[in-house]
Amino acid sequence: MARTVSLAAMTSALKQETDEVWVATMRITHPSISPDIFLCDNTKPVTVNGQLYQPFPFAFTMPPDEPEQEPTVNLTVSNVDRRLITDIRSIEGGPVLWMSLVLHSDSPVTNVEYGPVRLKATAVTYTADTITMTLGIDKLTGEPIPYLTFSPEFYPGLFG
């Protein structure tokens, strides 16, 4: 699938050396969290389309390229702020994360180079040092086709 990126992003990606800094941004949403949590993997806050993202170190581990395996991403967040762990503990079910990539030189950022990508946390574990989330996309392969089947649960008149 083709993606459109800015000239500055393309130039920095193709150069052997560049001063450009790519910043990953993450928005954590869930009905039990208010307001949403906005984080960036940077040393300073970044403003993207009017929203301030707070600096918070995090890293991704990409999945192996296996055709028979559902793609999942492991996200590790350094647990340096106990408010984040309190918010994560209060969530029943997994939060939804919106991930994007932006260029730091475009500050305040008005052009998102990649994303937002919607990922659902399927598992969350935490220690005193880190929060680890297993993220995945909505599994369309697990949906039955057709949606409803002729079973006693949905059509009791057929089985009477």
Secondary structure, 3 states (H helix, E strand, C coil): CCCCCCHHHHHHHHCCCCCCCEEEEEEEECCCCCCCEEEECCCCCEEECCEEEEECCEEEECCCCCCCCCCEEEEEEECCCHHHHHHHHCCCCCCEEEEEEEEHHHCCECCCCEEEEEEEEEEEEECCCEEEEEEECCCCCCCCCCCCCCCCCCCHHHHC
